[in-house]
Amino acid sequence: MDRSLYFLQSFRLPRVWRPSSPTRRLLHLAPPFLLDDYIPRYHLISSVEAARKRAEAYAHLRNCNLCPRLCGVNRFENTGVCLIGADVKVNVIAPHFGEEPCIQGHNGSGSVFFSGCNLRCVFCQNYDIAHQRKGFDLTPEQLAEWYLKLQEVGKVHNINLITPEHVVPQVALSILHARDLGLKLPIIYNTSSFDSLDSLSLLDGLVDIYLPDFKVWKSATSRRLLKADNYAEAAMESIKAMYSQVGDLCFTADGLAKAGVLVRHLVMPGKEDEGREIVRWLAENVSKDLFMHIMEQYHPDAHVGKPKRTTKAHLEVKESGGKPASGEVQEKIRYEEINRPVSQAEMDSVKHAAQKAGLWRFNEVAEHGGFNI
């Protein structure tokens, strides 16, 4: 036998260890989740349907009931809980590289950070934008022109509308105008899930990817931390409606998401039991093929960890002997139960619950250390 052939036959490559996982975890880019090409949904609606949506958008602005707050105000004259009128207030418009790899790609996601919000999360990671309404005002038509700048100058992969629940009519009008201007990118609706069926009906046919964040499960938690009574009920109803419109997350061969639902859940300290309930509900009531991002980047922000408001009398409390009370006695912090990072055990608890429930498509770190696309 030829010596070189003998050498090749006897040579064995070392086995590479990989973490045990279901085989189907490797099938993100296989049918039925693989698309040959993609045309944004807003290019498929008729001119008659577009005109109907424009009329609905203006009607909703005159009697705003597009989120579960149901303020009913005329946005051309007043504002409701969100404190935003008929125009939108935007804080940042730019390519963004802080999203999931399948969303940001190599060129970034064309993110539009809207100011204002219909929730009042005490831990808000974008507090200065959502609660303090910092930014500049734009009409829907001006907003549409910014989409084109992101497409033509930024070369982004999509238009990512971040916290848009309170400006759905303006968003609908901007997408329709941008279509006429030549927009060709998928639209992402990046939401806290505190939406209504009416708002999602207006968006049907305009949005390609829904990116809802299902935050908490218990009513007591939503009242204390989100300042909303019926959050979980609204989130469940909304996510089911989103899924009925666009289905499971699908990709083109370059690894970029083009259509479907990607659900986020930010694991919070001491709330892993609620996370387990959320992922179980998603698996049982939406789809076991749902693409999930179980997030660990929680950190105390906004009102969390701040000193509690105290009266003058409280600040003058004396210890025995007439000495002023120490700072620890005088002052306690707000929302102390979530004033810490989330632990690895809490993260693992939610991830294991998701896997046990049958979910298998997760946003995971690339093994090669680069972009996961």
Backbone torsions as a table, in degrees:
resi	resn	phi	psi	omega
1	MET	NA	141.7	177.6
2	ASP	-60.8	134.5	-174.4
3	ARG	-62.6	-37.6	-179.4
4	SER	-66.7	-37.4	178.4
5	LEU	-66.8	-40.7	178.2
6	TYR	-61.1	-40.8	-179.5
7	PHE	-63.6	-42.1	-179.5
8	LEU	-65.7	-37.9	-179.6
9	GLN	-68.9	-33.5	-176.1
10	SER	-86.1	-15.9	-176.5
11	PHE	-78.8	133.8	179.0
12	ARG	-126.6	128.5	175.7
13	LEU	-69.2	143.0	177.4
14	PRO	-64.8	144.8	178.8
15	ARG	-74.5	135.0	179.4
16	VAL	-97.2	124.5	-179.9
17	TRP	-76.7	134.2	174.1
18	ARG	-129.6	145.7	179.7
19	PRO	-62.0	142.2	-179.9
20	SER	-66.2	132.9	179.3
21	SER	-161.2	157.6	179.1
22	PRO	-58.9	143.8	180.0
23	THR	-57.3	-36.7	-176.1
24	ARG	-68.1	-11.7	175.6
25	ARG	-61.9	-22.6	-178.9
26	LEU	-87.0	5.0	-171.0
27	LEU	-107.1	26.3	178.3
28	HIS	-57.4	-36.5	-175.2
29	LEU	-105.2	29.0	177.0
30	ALA	-114.6	156.7	175.3
31	PRO	-54.3	142.7	7.2
32	PRO	-90.3	13.6	-176.1
33	PHE	-96.8	4.1	-178.6
34	LEU	-106.1	129.4	180.0
35	LEU	-110.0	137.2	175.2
36	ASP	-69.5	-40.9	179.9
37	ASP	-157.3	171.4	-178.7
38	TYR	-148.1	134.5	173.7
39	ILE	-112.7	123.4	180.0
40	PRO	-53.9	144.9	-174.6
41	ARG	-62.1	-31.7	-176.9
42	TYR	-68.5	-14.2	175.2
43	HIS	-85.6	-7.3	-176.7
44	LEU	-100.5	-10.6	180.0
45	ILE	-83.3	151.1	-177.7
46	SER	-78.1	166.8	177.1
47	SER	-65.2	-32.1	177.8
48	VAL	-66.4	-43.9	178.5
49	GLU	-65.5	-38.5	178.5
50	ALA	-63.1	-42.5	178.9
51	ALA	-64.0	-39.0	178.6
52	ARG	-63.6	-41.5	179.6
53	LYS	-66.6	-37.1	176.8
54	ARG	-61.8	-44.0	179.7
55	ALA	-64.1	-41.5	178.5
56	GLU	-63.3	-40.7	-178.8
57	ALA	-61.0	-46.6	179.2
58	TYR	-65.4	-36.6	178.1
59	ALA	-64.0	-40.9	178.8
60	HIS	-66.0	-34.7	178.3
61	LEU	-66.2	-31.6	179.3
62	ARG	-76.9	-21.6	177.5
63	ASN	-145.1	83.4	-166.7
64	CYS	-74.2	113.4	177.1
65	ASN	-138.7	32.5	-172.2
66	LEU	-92.3	7.1	170.1
67	CYS	-137.0	167.0	-176.4
68	PRO	-62.3	-9.0	176.0
69	ARG	-68.7	-30.9	178.1
70	LEU	51.3	52.9	-177.3
71	CYS	-64.9	-36.7	178.7
72	GLY	71.5	18.5	-177.8
73	VAL	-86.4	158.9	171.8
74	ASN	-85.9	107.3	-173.7
75	ARG	-68.3	-14.6	175.8
76	PHE	-77.1	-15.2	-177.5
77	GLU	-120.7	-34.6	-174.9
78	ASN	-137.0	178.1	174.2
79	THR	-127.1	157.0	177.2
80	GLY	-104.0	-144.2	-177.7
81	VAL	-60.1	-36.9	-176.6
82	CYS	-72.5	-18.1	177.9
83	LEU	66.7	22.9	178.7
84	ILE	-116.9	136.8	-177.5
85	GLY	-92.3	-139.7	-175.1
86	ALA	-78.1	-26.3	173.1
87	ASP	-91.9	169.0	176.5
88	VAL	-101.1	152.7	172.3
89	LYS	-112.0	123.2	-174.3
90	VAL	-117.2	137.1	-179.8
91	ASN	-94.4	-46.7	-177.3
92	VAL	-140.7	137.3	169.5
93	ILE	-129.7	113.5	-174.8
94	ALA	-170.8	159.3	169.1
95	PRO	-60.2	135.1	-173.4
96	HIS	-123.3	135.7	-177.4
97	PHE	-119.1	25.5	179.4
98	GLY	-110.3	17.8	-179.3
99	GLU	-101.9	-177.7	176.6
100	GLU	-60.1	147.2	-178.7
101	PRO	-54.5	-37.7	-178.6
102	CYS	-72.5	-12.3	177.2
103	ILE	-97.2	-44.9	-175.0
104	GLN	-83.6	-29.0	-179.6
105	GLY	55.6	-146.9	179.6
106	HIS	-94.1	-28.2	-175.6
107	ASN	-96.5	-9.0	179.7
108	GLY	98.1	161.4	176.3
109	SER	-96.7	133.5	-177.7
110	GLY	-76.0	84.5	-168.8
111	SER	-88.9	137.9	174.9
112	VAL	-121.0	108.9	-179.4
113	PHE	-91.7	107.5	179.1
114	PHE	-81.1	139.8	174.4
115	SER	-82.7	154.5	-177.5
116	GLY	84.9	165.0	-178.9
117	CYS	-166.9	155.2	176.0
118	ASN	-94.7	2.1	170.6
119	LEU	-112.7	167.3	177.6
120	ARG	-131.4	57.1	-176.6
121	CYS	-62.0	125.7	-175.9
122	VAL	-71.8	-15.6	-178.1
123	PHE	-108.9	15.1	-170.8
124	CYS	-48.9	125.5	-179.5
125	GLN	-78.0	-14.3	175.6
126	ASN	-118.9	46.4	-172.4
127	TYR	-56.8	-43.3	-176.4
128	ASP	-65.2	-26.6	179.5
129	ILE	-87.0	-51.6	-171.6
130	ALA	-75.9	-36.0	-173.8
131	HIS	-99.6	-30.6	-175.1
132	GLN	-100.0	-3.3	173.6
133	ARG	55.9	42.2	176.2
134	LYS	-80.5	137.4	178.6
135	GLY	151.2	-165.8	-177.9
136	PHE	-126.4	149.9	-175.6
137	ASP	-85.6	141.4	177.2
138	LEU	-138.6	143.6	169.2
139	THR	-79.0	163.5	175.8
140	PRO	-56.5	-35.7	179.9
141	GLU	-68.4	-40.9	177.1
142	GLN	-66.0	-38.0	177.4
143	LEU	-61.3	-41.8	178.4
144	ALA	-60.1	-39.1	178.8
145	GLU	-64.3	-32.4	176.1
146	TRP	-68.4	-34.9	175.2
147	TYR	-57.7	-41.9	-179.3
148	LEU	-66.6	-36.3	176.8
149	LYS	-64.4	-40.5	177.4
150	LEU	-62.4	-38.4	-179.4
151	GLN	-72.1	-47.6	-172.1
152	GLU	-83.1	-38.4	-176.4
153	VAL	-96.5	-45.9	-178.1
154	GLY	-77.4	-21.3	-179.6
155	LYS	56.1	34.9	-177.3
156	VAL	-74.0	168.5	-176.4
157	HIS	-91.1	-17.0	-176.3
158	ASN	-165.0	171.5	172.7
159	ILE	-107.7	117.6	-170.9
160	ASN	-110.3	104.8	-176.6
161	LEU	-91.7	109.3	-169.6
162	ILE	-103.3	122.6	-175.5
163	THR	57.4	62.5	-177.3
164	PRO	-103.2	8.2	-172.1
165	GLU	-55.8	-34.2	-175.0
166	HIS	-89.9	-2.4	179.9
167	VAL	-128.5	33.3	-178.0
168	VAL	-59.2	-43.6	178.5
169	PRO	-59.1	-44.3	179.5
170	GLN	-65.1	-38.1	177.8
171	VAL	-62.2	-45.7	179.4
172	ALA	-59.8	-45.0	179.5
173	LEU	-63.7	-38.7	-178.6
174	SER	-67.9	-38.8	179.8
175	ILE	-65.2	-43.7	-179.9
176	LEU	-64.6	-38.6	178.0
177	HIS	-69.0	-40.2	179.8
178	ALA	-64.9	-34.0	176.3
179	ARG	-59.2	-42.6	180.0
180	ASP	-68.5	-25.1	-179.3
181	LEU	-84.7	-13.1	177.5
182	GLY	115.0	16.8	178.0
183	LEU	-67.2	139.4	-177.7
184	LYS	-131.9	6.2	-174.6
185	LEU	-93.2	150.2	173.9
186	PRO	-62.3	147.4	178.9
187	ILE	-102.3	130.1	177.3
188	ILE	-109.7	129.1	176.5
189	TYR	-104.4	102.5	-170.4
190	ASN	-100.6	99.3	-162.9
191	THR	-126.4	156.8	174.4
192	SER	-81.6	-1.0	180.0
193	SER	78.7	5.3	177.3
194	PHE	-91.4	67.1	-176.9
195	ASP	-114.5	171.0	173.9
196	SER	-117.3	162.6	178.4
197	LEU	-65.9	-30.8	178.1
198	ASP	-64.8	-42.5	-179.8
199	SER	-66.9	-40.2	180.0
200	LEU	-69.7	-30.8	175.3
201	SER	-65.4	-40.3	177.2
202	LEU	-63.9	-34.0	-177.9
203	LEU	-82.7	-13.6	-178.0
204	ASP	-61.1	124.5	-176.7
205	GLY	95.5	-10.3	-179.8
206	LEU	-109.6	-27.3	-175.9
207	VAL	-104.5	137.8	179.6
208	ASP	-99.7	-41.2	-178.7
209	ILE	-124.7	125.5	171.6
210	TYR	-98.3	132.1	-177.0
211	LEU	-125.0	71.2	-177.2
212	PRO	-82.8	144.6	174.8
213	ASP	-107.7	110.2	177.6
214	PHE	-89.2	106.9	-166.0
215	LYS	-84.5	-60.4	-173.9
216	VAL	-137.2	165.8	-174.6
217	TRP	-110.1	-41.3	-172.6
218	LYS	-85.7	144.0	179.5
219	SER	-63.3	-39.7	-179.7
220	ALA	-61.9	-38.0	179.3
221	THR	-68.8	-42.6	-179.2
222	SER	-67.1	-36.1	177.0
223	ARG	-66.0	-41.9	-176.8
224	ARG	-76.3	-43.1	-171.2
225	LEU	-100.0	-26.3	-179.2
226	LEU	-108.9	-13.1	-176.1
227	LYS	59.7	41.3	178.2
228	ALA	-139.0	135.5	-175.3
229	ASP	-78.9	-41.1	-169.2
230	ASN	-115.9	38.7	-173.0
231	TYR	-62.1	-53.0	-174.6
232	ALA	-60.9	-40.7	179.0
233	GLU	-62.2	-44.0	178.6
234	ALA	-65.1	-39.6	-179.4
235	ALA	-65.5	-43.5	179.7
236	MET	-61.4	-46.8	-179.9
237	GLU	-62.7	-41.7	-176.9
238	SER	-67.7	-46.6	-176.5
239	ILE	-65.3	-37.7	175.9
240	LYS	-62.8	-40.0	178.6
241	ALA	-67.7	-40.9	177.7
242	MET	-59.9	-45.5	-178.2
243	TYR	-64.9	-36.7	179.6
244	SER	-64.8	-25.1	179.4
245	GLN	-81.7	-46.1	-169.1
246	VAL	-123.2	-10.9	174.2
247	GLY	72.9	-157.6	-177.7
248	ASP	-72.6	155.4	-178.1
249	LEU	-66.9	129.8	-179.1
250	CYS	-123.8	153.4	-173.3
251	PHE	-128.0	156.5	164.1
252	THR	-91.2	172.8	-171.4
253	ALA	-64.3	-16.6	177.8
254	ASP	-81.3	1.5	177.8
255	GLY	86.0	5.9	180.0
256	LEU	-91.8	133.5	177.3
257	ALA	-70.1	138.7	-178.4
258	LYS	-122.3	-29.1	-177.3
259	ALA	-158.2	150.9	176.0
260	GLY	121.9	-169.5	-177.8
261	VAL	-114.0	132.0	171.9
262	LEU	-122.6	114.7	-176.3
263	VAL	-98.2	132.6	174.6
264	ARG	-105.2	150.5	168.0
265	HIS	-141.6	118.9	177.9
266	LEU	-87.3	109.7	179.2
267	VAL	-68.7	130.6	-176.9
268	MET	-115.4	149.8	-177.7
269	PRO	-60.3	126.5	178.8
270	GLY	78.6	1.3	-177.6
271	LYS	-116.3	21.8	-177.4
272	GLU	-65.5	-25.4	176.9
273	ASP	-64.0	-35.8	177.3
274	GLU	-71.2	-36.4	175.5
275	GLY	-61.2	-41.1	178.8
276	ARG	-63.7	-39.5	177.9
277	GLU	-64.5	-40.4	-178.4
278	ILE	-63.6	-48.6	-177.1
279	VAL	-67.9	-34.1	176.0
280	ARG	-64.4	-43.3	-179.7
281	TRP	-63.8	-42.4	179.8
282	LEU	-60.3	-43.8	-179.1
283	ALA	-65.9	-38.7	-174.3
284	GLU	-83.9	-26.1	-171.1
285	ASN	-118.1	-13.7	179.0
286	VAL	-114.6	-74.2	179.5
287	SER	-168.9	139.5	173.5
288	LYS	-75.2	-12.8	175.8
289	ASP	-93.4	9.5	179.3
290	LEU	-61.8	135.9	178.1
291	PHE	-84.5	125.7	-173.3
292	MET	-118.8	143.4	168.3
293	HIS	-124.4	104.8	177.2
294	ILE	-91.1	110.2	-166.5
295	MET	-98.2	145.9	-177.2
296	GLU	-119.0	8.0	-171.0
297	GLN	-88.0	18.2	177.1
298	TYR	-59.4	138.5	170.9
299	HIS	-147.8	148.2	-179.5
300	PRO	-59.1	130.0	-178.0
301	ASP	-153.6	178.7	179.5
302	ALA	55.0	-115.8	-175.5
303	HIS	-88.3	-13.5	-175.8
304	VAL	-69.5	130.8	178.1
305	GLY	84.9	-4.9	177.9
306	LYS	-77.0	153.3	177.7
307	PRO	-61.3	142.7	175.3
308	LYS	-67.5	148.4	176.0
309	ARG	-67.3	131.1	-176.3
310	THR	-129.1	153.4	177.4
311	THR	-86.1	163.8	179.3
312	LYS	-61.7	-38.6	179.8
313	ALA	-61.9	-38.8	-179.7
314	HIS	-66.3	-38.2	-177.8
315	LEU	-68.6	-19.4	-178.4
316	GLU	-98.1	18.1	177.9
317	VAL	-61.1	137.0	-179.3
318	LYS	-110.4	142.6	171.4
319	GLU	-83.3	173.1	177.7
320	SER	-59.6	137.4	-176.6
321	GLY	95.3	-1.3	175.7
322	GLY	83.5	4.3	179.3
323	LYS	-78.5	147.8	176.9
324	PRO	-59.7	143.2	179.2
325	ALA	-64.6	148.4	178.5
326	SER	-67.3	162.0	-179.8
327	GLY	-58.5	-35.6	-178.5
328	GLU	-66.3	-34.1	179.6
329	VAL	-79.1	-40.5	-176.1
330	GLN	-66.9	-39.9	-163.6
331	GLU	-131.5	128.8	173.7
332	LYS	-115.3	160.5	-176.2
333	ILE	-95.2	159.5	-179.0
334	ARG	-84.9	143.4	176.7
335	TYR	50.9	50.2	-175.1
336	GLU	-61.4	-28.1	-175.7
337	GLU	-67.1	-19.7	177.9
338	ILE	-118.1	20.7	-178.5
339	ASN	-90.1	55.7	177.1
340	ARG	-163.6	161.8	174.2
341	PRO	-69.5	162.3	175.7
342	VAL	-77.6	145.8	-178.6
343	SER	-90.3	161.9	177.8
344	GLN	-64.6	-35.5	178.9
345	ALA	-63.1	-38.6	178.5
346	GLU	-67.6	-41.2	176.9
347	MET	-61.5	-48.7	-178.3
348	ASP	-60.9	-36.3	-179.3
349	SER	-60.9	-43.8	-179.3
350	VAL	-71.9	-42.0	179.6
351	LYS	-62.6	-42.9	179.3
352	HIS	-65.1	-38.5	177.5
353	ALA	-63.2	-39.1	178.8
354	ALA	-64.3	-44.4	178.9
355	GLN	-65.2	-41.1	179.5
356	LYS	-64.3	-32.8	179.8
357	ALA	-74.9	-12.8	177.7
358	GLY	110.1	-3.2	175.6
359	LEU	-71.1	142.8	-175.9
360	TRP	-142.8	-12.5	-179.8
361	ARG	-97.8	101.2	-175.7
362	PHE	-118.8	149.2	170.4
363	ASN	-76.9	113.6	-173.5
364	GLU	-127.3	155.5	179.1
365	VAL	-68.5	136.2	179.2
366	ALA	-65.1	136.2	179.9
367	GLU	-65.4	-27.9	-177.4
368	HIS	-85.3	-1.7	174.2
369	GLY	81.9	2.6	178.9
370	GLY	-111.0	-153.8	177.5
371	PHE	-64.5	139.1	-179.2
372	ASN	-90.8	54.2	177.8
373	ILE	-138.3	NA	NA
